[in-house]
Structure formats: C-alpha cells, structure tokens
Amino acid sequence: MKIAIVTDRPREKILPGEEGRHEDQQKKDTVSCIKEVLSKRFDCIELVSSDDIIARLKKEKVDLVFNMCNGLKGDCKLAQLPAVLEFAGIPYTGSKVLGHTLALNKVYACRIFKNRGIPTPDYIPVFDIKDIGKAEKLTFPAIVKPSDEGSGRGIHNDSLVYDMDMLKRKVAEELSTYNPPIMVNKYIEGREFTVGVLGNGSSIRVLPIMEISFENIPRDIPRFYSFEVKAYYRDRTSYRCPADLTDELRERIQETAVKTYKTLSLLDYARIDMRVEGERPYVLEVNSLPGLMKDFSDLPMMAEAAGLGYEGLIMGIVDSAIERTRMYKKRHMHRTMQQIAAIT
C-alpha cells in the first residue's frame, strides 16, 4: 500500500510575522515524524498540494492520502483538499468536507452547538467595524479571534479585551489580516482543557483529558492559550495529562467531547478545546486537523498518556481511515447489488 503525506505550500507570506514561520517549521517537522512511522508498514512519500495534485497522486499510484493541508485561502480552506480527493475518488485520513467546514467556521459551529445544547460561550460575529455596536450584548472581558483559523493563529495576548476601545482596535486589526467575520466571545473564567477524540461510529474513544495550566507563566501574560504562550512560554506552561478531575466532571467533559465530535460529523481524529466554569464544560473551538508533531503537539501527548504512543496514534489514524473506506465501499456495493436485483 502506498501513502502520500500531502501538505500545503508555505504560509509564511500569508500569515503575519512569527505565525507563518512557526506553522511552516512545525508542519515540516511533523511530516518527518509521520513519515518515519508510516514507512515501517507502507511505501510512503511526501507531496505538496498544488493545482495538479490529483495528476501527481495518480501518477504515483497512491492508495491513501494522509491529509495535512490546512489550505491557503478561502472561506472553507480546510475542506479544499478533501473536496478534490472526494471528486477523484482517492481515500484520505481525517474528516470529510462537511466536518472540516463546520469545525473551521466558528460562527456556524457555535450556532450548531447552541441548537444541540452543547455549552459554548456567547458570541457575536463581526463582518465590519460598524457591527461593533452589537458587542454591547457581551460583557467584558471578551476574546477576539478569527472565525476560521486554529492552533492559536490570530489569538494573541492582546486578544483579551477589557473595554470598547480595546475591542474596536483589536477587531480592526483582525479584520485587516483574517477573513471576516471576526468572532467576539465572552471570556470564560476557569480551568482550560483539551480533549482528543479518535475513531468512528462504535469505535470512538476519548483520550486522557489534558489540562493546560498557566500558573507558572509571567504575571503580565493573560491566562489563556494564546499564540505567545504556545510559541514562547511552552516550557512554563503545565500540561497535566491525565488531568486531575472528579469522576463526575471527567464524565461530563468526555460526554461533551463525543457529542461535539458526532454533531460536527468528524472522522478519524480531532481535538476539542474547552474551559470549565462552575463545573460546566464550555466548548471553545474544535480542531478537525489538530497538530501531530511528536513530543510537542497536544494530541500526541494525550496518546502517550493513553499508552498508545506516537506510533500507535499515527497508525491508528491510518487504520481508522482504511476501515472507514472499506466499509463505505462495502455498503456502496451492497446498494448497487440491490438496485441491480430490483431491475432484473
């Protein structure tokens, strides 16, 4: 079996400052780690996504794509490669077009959460600075962030705002860099957690819950998972996995994570970020293509705590995608045979 790890072109020229450089280097290191694992069982190659990606995949006779593409631009950039692969009939790891699109668009995701009874912070979408008046419905402090980015992109120390003047300045800055709308969320005080979910259907499992504690970072740094904390204060951030939780709260977080995963139609793996206030877990956002860098990203750390290890995590994602594809083909064949029988 031949697997192609497909990534984006560098985003350094698209994302501002350190964000682009950090993402590009992290992705390069991640591909190296994944390839080392997959090469133990499969013929594995690396490809960079471009206009002719389907032709190159077919030329290489690739059986499965390990999707690592966030996309470069557009409202649904995370879903672009999956859409192209669906069109070409090439199997791939991770969520399909629907799952990525819903998870990436925080406005629609939050609407769905509210409808399904999944706790999430109150929010307003801001398409234009003139919309800022709607923010009076929210209380301060509030968090300002892009509606279609992940991994801390666009969430900086100054994203936590305490009054209308700070809010206007930050929203204007975000609108000049990221796709509208910009999200303005109620800030949830309390403990912060991230939850890894693996698998599909009856085989869905929740990895040990990780608590992210900011108690040891400098006092002048806001206590939330900003880009600066992830990039510059990782050594002073505490990652407790498994988190110290009561059985009741652990079960509540796990149930919320699985409900969120299923509600957004996610597949194979994802990571769900939450904050707990008053024993109630609030879903902050969902990363349908979470980082997989060995000894660095949250999901591999949770996999280590679960006894899977890095190799078990990567192979598990591939096996999940292979099984999902096999079951789809089996169901499709069954339907075809039924249709033929009905005609004859």
NORPEGI-V590449 format. One record per residue. N is the residue number from 1. RES is the residue in one letter. OMEGA is omega in degrees with one decimal (NA if undefined). NEAR is the number of other ideal C-beta (glycine too) atoms within 8 Angstrom. D_LAST is the distance of its C-alpha to the last C-alpha in Angstrom with 2 decimals. Layout:
n=[N,N]
res=[RES,RES]
omega=[OMEGA,OMEGA]
near=[NEAR,NEAR]
d_last=[D_LAST,D_LAST]
This chain:
n=[1,2,3,4,5,6,7,8,9,10,11,12,13,14,15,16,17,18,19,20,21,22,23,24,25,26,27,28,29,30,31,32,33,34,35,36,37,38,39,40,41,42,43,44,45,46,47,48,49,50,51,52,53,54,55,56,57,58,59,60,61,62,63,64,65,66,67,68,69,70,71,72,73,74,75,76,77,78,79,80,81,82,83,84,85,86,87,88,89,90,91,92,93,94,95,96,97,98,99,100,101,102,103,104,105,106,107,108,109,110,111,112,113,114,115,116,117,118,119,120,121,122,123,124,125,126,127,128,129,130,131,132,133,134,135,136,137,138,139,140,141,142,143,144,145,146,147,148,149,150,151,152,153,154,155,156,157,158,159,160,161,162,163,164,165,166,167,168,169,170,171,172,173,174,175,176,177,178,179,180,181,182,183,184,185,186,187,188,189,190,191,192,193,194,195,196,197,198,199,200,201,202,203,204,205,206,207,208,209,210,211,212,213,214,215,216,217,218,219,220,221,222,223,224,225,226,227,228,229,230,231,232,233,234,235,236,237,238,239,240,241,242,243,244,245,246,247,248,249,250,251,252,253,254,255,256,257,258,259,260,261,262,263,264,265,266,267,268,269,270,271,272,273,274,275,276,277,278,279,280,281,282,283,284,285,286,287,288,289,290,291,292,293,294,295,296,297,298,299,300,301,302,303,304,305,306,307,308,309,310,311,312,313,314,315,316,317,318,319,320,321,322,323,324,325,326,327,328,329,330,331,332,333,334,335,336,337,338,339,340,341,342,343,344]
res=[M,K,I,A,I,V,T,D,R,P,R,E,K,I,L,P,G,E,E,G,R,H,E,D,Q,Q,K,K,D,T,V,S,C,I,K,E,V,L,S,K,R,F,D,C,I,E,L,V,S,S,D,D,I,I,A,R,L,K,K,E,K,V,D,L,V,F,N,M,C,N,G,L,K,G,D,C,K,L,A,Q,L,P,A,V,L,E,F,A,G,I,P,Y,T,G,S,K,V,L,G,H,T,L,A,L,N,K,V,Y,A,C,R,I,F,K,N,R,G,I,P,T,P,D,Y,I,P,V,F,D,I,K,D,I,G,K,A,E,K,L,T,F,P,A,I,V,K,P,S,D,E,G,S,G,R,G,I,H,N,D,S,L,V,Y,D,M,D,M,L,K,R,K,V,A,E,E,L,S,T,Y,N,P,P,I,M,V,N,K,Y,I,E,G,R,E,F,T,V,G,V,L,G,N,G,S,S,I,R,V,L,P,I,M,E,I,S,F,E,N,I,P,R,D,I,P,R,F,Y,S,F,E,V,K,A,Y,Y,R,D,R,T,S,Y,R,C,P,A,D,L,T,D,E,L,R,E,R,I,Q,E,T,A,V,K,T,Y,K,T,L,S,L,L,D,Y,A,R,I,D,M,R,V,E,G,E,R,P,Y,V,L,E,V,N,S,L,P,G,L,M,K,D,F,S,D,L,P,M,M,A,E,A,A,G,L,G,Y,E,G,L,I,M,G,I,V,D,S,A,I,E,R,T,R,M,Y,K,K,R,H,M,H,R,T,M,Q,Q,I,A,A,I,T]
omega=[-178.4,-178.8,174.7,171.2,-175.2,-179.8,177.3,163.8,179.5,-179.2,-175.1,-178.1,-178.2,179.0,-175.3,169.7,-175.1,-177.2,-178.5,-179.4,179.7,-178.6,-177.6,-179.5,179.6,-179.9,177.7,179.5,-179.4,179.3,178.9,179.5,-178.3,-179.0,178.8,179.5,-174.5,-178.6,177.4,-178.1,-171.9,166.9,-170.3,177.9,175.5,174.9,175.1,-176.5,177.5,-176.0,-176.6,-174.4,-179.2,179.0,-179.2,177.7,179.5,177.6,179.4,-179.3,-178.8,179.3,-176.8,175.6,169.2,-171.5,176.7,-173.8,172.2,-174.2,-175.1,-177.3,-179.3,-176.8,-176.7,-171.8,-178.6,-177.1,-172.6,179.0,175.3,179.9,179.6,179.6,176.1,-179.2,-177.9,180.0,-179.2,-179.6,-179.0,179.0,173.8,-173.9,177.5,-175.3,-176.6,-177.5,179.5,-177.6,-179.6,-178.4,-177.6,-177.6,-173.8,179.1,-179.3,178.1,-179.8,176.6,179.8,178.4,-179.9,-179.0,-176.3,178.4,176.3,-177.2,177.0,-177.2,172.3,-173.8,166.1,173.2,-178.8,178.8,-177.0,-178.4,178.3,-179.3,-170.7,178.7,179.0,-177.7,177.6,177.4,-179.9,175.3,176.3,3.5,178.6,178.5,176.8,-178.2,175.8,-179.6,-175.0,173.9,178.6,175.7,176.2,179.7,179.7,178.1,-175.1,-178.8,-178.2,175.9,174.1,-173.8,-172.3,178.4,-174.4,179.8,177.3,-179.6,-178.8,180.0,-176.6,179.0,178.6,178.5,-179.1,-179.9,179.8,-175.3,-172.0,178.8,171.2,2.5,170.1,-178.9,170.7,-174.7,168.9,179.3,179.7,175.1,175.8,-177.7,-178.4,-178.1,169.9,-170.5,177.5,178.5,-179.7,169.3,-176.4,175.3,-177.8,-178.5,178.8,177.5,177.2,177.7,176.2,-176.0,179.6,171.8,177.8,-175.9,-176.9,-172.7,-176.5,177.8,-178.2,-174.9,-178.7,178.3,179.2,-175.1,170.5,-169.5,-179.4,176.3,-178.9,178.9,-178.9,-173.1,-169.6,-176.9,-179.1,-178.2,179.1,174.9,-178.4,178.0,-175.7,-175.9,3.3,-180.0,177.3,-173.8,169.4,179.2,-178.0,-179.6,177.8,-179.9,179.9,178.3,180.0,179.6,178.5,-179.7,-178.8,178.7,178.0,179.6,-178.8,-178.0,-179.5,178.9,179.8,-175.4,172.2,179.1,176.4,176.6,-175.5,-177.9,-177.3,165.4,-179.4,177.8,-178.3,-179.9,178.2,179.1,176.3,176.8,179.3,177.1,-177.6,176.8,-178.0,175.2,-173.3,179.2,-178.3,-179.3,-177.4,177.9,-179.5,-175.9,-175.7,-175.4,175.4,177.4,176.9,178.2,176.3,-179.5,179.9,-177.3,178.2,-172.8,-177.9,-179.5,179.3,178.3,-176.6,178.6,178.9,177.5,179.4,179.8,178.2,179.5,179.5,-179.7,178.5,178.9,179.3,-179.7,178.4,179.9,179.8,178.8,179.3,178.9,179.8,178.7,179.1,179.6,177.5,179.9,178.8,-179.1,-179.0,180.0,-175.7,NA]
near=[6,12,15,14,15,15,11,12,7,7,12,8,5,7,9,5,6,7,11,14,9,10,13,11,8,11,11,8,10,14,12,8,12,13,11,8,11,15,9,7,5,10,7,11,10,10,12,8,10,6,3,6,12,11,7,9,14,9,6,10,6,12,7,16,15,14,12,14,12,11,12,9,5,7,6,12,12,14,13,11,14,14,9,10,13,9,7,9,4,10,9,12,11,13,14,9,10,9,13,16,12,12,15,13,12,12,11,9,13,11,8,12,13,9,6,8,5,12,9,10,10,6,13,10,11,16,6,7,9,5,10,11,6,8,12,5,6,12,4,9,7,14,15,13,13,13,14,11,9,10,9,11,11,13,12,8,8,7,12,11,13,6,7,7,6,10,15,10,8,12,14,9,8,13,12,5,8,11,6,9,8,14,16,14,13,10,11,9,5,8,7,13,15,13,15,15,16,12,11,9,5,3,7,12,7,10,14,9,16,17,13,11,11,12,5,7,10,6,3,3,12,6,5,11,9,13,13,10,15,10,10,5,12,8,4,7,12,9,10,9,12,9,11,5,9,5,6,7,11,11,8,11,15,11,8,14,13,11,10,13,13,9,10,13,10,13,11,14,12,14,13,15,14,15,13,13,8,5,6,8,12,12,14,10,9,14,13,14,12,14,11,13,11,9,6,8,11,12,14,14,12,15,14,11,11,8,6,9,8,12,8,10,14,12,11,11,14,14,8,16,15,10,9,11,10,8,8,8,8,8,8,8,8,8,8,8,8,8,8,8,7,6,5,4]
d_last=[37.08,38.79,39.83,41.55,43.93,43.85,46.79,48.26,51.08,54.42,55.04,58.83,59.29,57.07,58.27,61.99,64.60,63.93,60.46,58.89,60.92,60.23,56.45,56.27,58.36,56.50,53.13,54.56,55.86,52.61,50.53,53.00,52.67,48.85,48.70,51.15,48.93,45.56,47.10,47.64,43.93,42.31,43.05,44.30,45.41,46.82,45.77,47.15,44.73,45.13,43.30,41.84,40.81,37.12,38.19,40.64,38.21,35.75,38.67,39.79,36.28,36.63,34.12,35.56,38.07,40.81,41.35,45.05,45.00,46.72,46.34,49.35,49.20,47.20,46.35,43.40,44.64,43.50,39.85,40.06,39.24,36.38,34.87,35.23,33.78,30.76,30.21,30.52,28.37,31.41,31.93,35.34,37.58,38.54,37.26,34.79,35.72,35.82,37.98,40.46,40.77,41.53,43.92,45.73,46.38,48.89,49.05,45.41,45.51,48.56,47.00,44.04,46.47,48.49,45.43,44.23,47.73,48.34,52.08,52.91,56.18,56.82,56.43,56.64,54.98,57.51,56.26,59.75,63.23,63.71,61.21,63.60,65.07,62.00,63.16,65.82,63.16,63.30,66.22,67.91,67.55,64.16,61.99,60.99,58.06,55.35,52.04,49.91,51.79,52.09,54.32,57.48,57.14,59.09,60.47,64.15,67.28,68.07,64.63,66.18,68.09,70.70,71.48,70.32,72.21,70.61,67.20,67.64,68.82,65.99,63.25,64.70,64.72,61.11,59.93,61.63,59.70,56.30,53.46,54.07,53.91,56.43,56.13,59.19,58.70,60.94,62.55,61.74,64.73,64.10,62.63,59.97,57.00,53.99,50.92,48.40,44.84,42.40,38.77,35.63,34.14,35.67,37.62,39.76,43.43,46.70,49.34,53.00,54.27,56.81,59.79,61.42,65.12,67.49,70.71,72.18,71.60,74.59,75.56,75.22,71.49,69.21,67.34,63.73,61.39,62.45,62.00,65.67,65.26,62.24,63.92,67.62,68.12,65.42,68.12,69.66,66.46,65.64,62.07,61.86,58.79,58.09,59.80,62.31,60.53,60.68,57.64,56.94,57.07,55.04,52.26,52.44,52.20,49.27,47.35,48.10,46.95,43.59,43.00,43.90,41.64,38.59,39.53,39.58,36.29,38.24,36.87,38.46,42.07,44.43,48.00,49.18,52.82,54.60,58.05,59.21,61.67,62.87,60.36,57.50,55.29,54.56,51.85,53.62,50.79,47.76,47.52,43.88,45.13,48.31,50.84,50.37,53.74,55.04,58.18,58.15,55.11,54.63,51.19,52.40,55.48,53.38,51.27,54.54,55.63,52.35,52.94,50.01,52.27,51.38,49.24,47.29,46.68,45.42,43.29,41.93,40.85,39.03,37.41,36.30,34.68,32.99,31.59,30.48,28.65,27.03,25.82,24.48,22.46,21.19,20.12,18.55,16.53,15.47,14.38,12.43,10.56,9.98,8.77,6.24,5.21,5.60,3.78,0.00]
